[in-house]
Amino acid sequence: WITNKMQYAGLCCACLQRSKSSGAALKHDADADSPSADDSAQPEPQNSSTSIPAKTESDSPQPDPRRLSSAAKTKKFQFKVDVSEETQAPGVVAEVPNSISGATATLLWPPASDSDGDAAANTFVPQPRYFHSAVYIPSHPAVLFIGGSAVDSLIGEIAVLDLNEYQWHEVVPRVFPRAQSTSRGGESVKTMRLDENFQVESRAGHKSVYVNGEVLSLGGVIEKQYCNFFDNFMLGANVWSTYFIGDKNEEVPEARCDHSLSLVPLQDGAHALVLFGGWNLTDCFNDLHTLRIEPDKMKPQGAWRRCLAEKEKTAPCRRRGHSAAVYSDDVSSRIYLFGGLAGFSSFLGDFWEVEIGTNGTAENWSLIEGTGSVPGPRAYHNSCVIGPYVVISGGILPEDKKEDDGIFYVFDCRDQTWTKHCAAGPAAGALQRYGAVMLARQGTPSLLICGGAAQRTEAEQSTAGGLSPELALFNDVVQVDLV
């Protein structure tokens, strides 16, 4: 069941093309096709003595799929980024309700009156996708989609929804492409010279954050390889580059996908990037790593810090597809972690808190029991912080569980209580999607649900075509106004 409902399963093209195979077959394929921890993308070795095999006919130069078509080169979009205006931390809203009693969900795009799903003013419509990343850019304002998965392939397309005009635009950055390697076990991350002819590589299962006018993406599956390097998109300059932090003498996180990546504001104006969990199809992780971003910097500085040994009795178990939401007040910053999958099919419903110290390191894990209407186990669900609330909805649930459209859960960080609500409105079903991205729309008590997937009903499947009639993918943005 888990294989049929999660065609994305291992997040590599080989697994996507064999998505109807059994879970055991997927594990067998992973041993043969997936990079091991030792084969993960690493910095190109210096003075390597590895011999180069003799050339064969199959080694002859092939067209690089990363090269742009001439048509794509003409597409431009200019971000309006003013970092000085971006003083609010993620999740801060203009007016925070003292309590939440419900919500209304409406489509921002496509307009509800557009029966074809394509606004007439748009010349570009993004691919429907799930397991992508998305970030909110407050000073534009806009929502940026990066990569993701279609039913049978990974996506490299970058799309932005301008929230002033409610129009989509394709983004084609100038790229510093990664140098390719002929050796098995991954590509080098050595950066080549800027090349206008290259495009951003297809990817899914990665995570992205927005900070100081730039988007940082980490990990995921890129061109059939699990990764542990950063991709950096400078919005103002429209430049995309790749870099790796660490060397063989440091504790660098293993390559992975389906992890969480949290941006945590610190008391001194700096930020900490916090990586937790994920998997590489064969192994799940529960390690926690942090990186510091100085107040006047756009990229992480220094080395990864590995915090909290995964063997601690109080640490969350190994998992993937969980959520991690950041809540900050005048005293401290905390990450709230919920659910996920342990391995292929063991659903989790535990809820954890970890405090991030002023120096950007993680303190102790605490298991939160909570009171009230606690959400059940799930994975690849929607979650974010808005004001003092952690909101959770949707996701993949155990086979014998089902939730009605519009159901969502709210955790009040102040008194550690859960409440259950049902959103109204024409787009309330978006709250039950999985593989989507939920963001807080800054300055308003509203959430944005970006893309994602949902299971079609039997009636819908009978009229649906394509490779996977039971799966519906979306390219819309739904706004959920909390009341």
Beta strands, then each sheet from edge to edge (+ up, - down):
strand 1: 103-109
strand 2: 133-137
strand 3: 142-149
strand 4: 154-162
strand 5: 167-171
strand 6: 174-175
strand 7: 203-204
strand 8: 207-211
strand 9: 214-218
strand 10: 221-222
strand 11: 225-226
strand 12: 230-234
strand 13: 239-243
strand 14: 260-265
strand 15: 271-276
strand 16: 288-293
strand 17: 301-307
strand 18: 323-328
strand 19: 333-342
strand 20: 346-356
strand 21: 362-367
strand 22: 371-372
strand 23: 382-386
strand 24: 389-393
strand 25: 407-412
strand 26: 417-422
strand 27: 437-441
strand 28: 446-455
strand 29: 471-482
sheet 1: 1+ 29- 28+ 27-
sheet 2: 2+ 3- 4+ 5-
sheet 3: 6+ 13+ 12- 9+ 8-
sheet 4: 7+ 10- 11+
sheet 5: 14+ 15- 16+ 17-
sheet 6: 18+ 19- 20+ 21-
sheet 7: 22+ 26+ 25- 24+ 23-
end
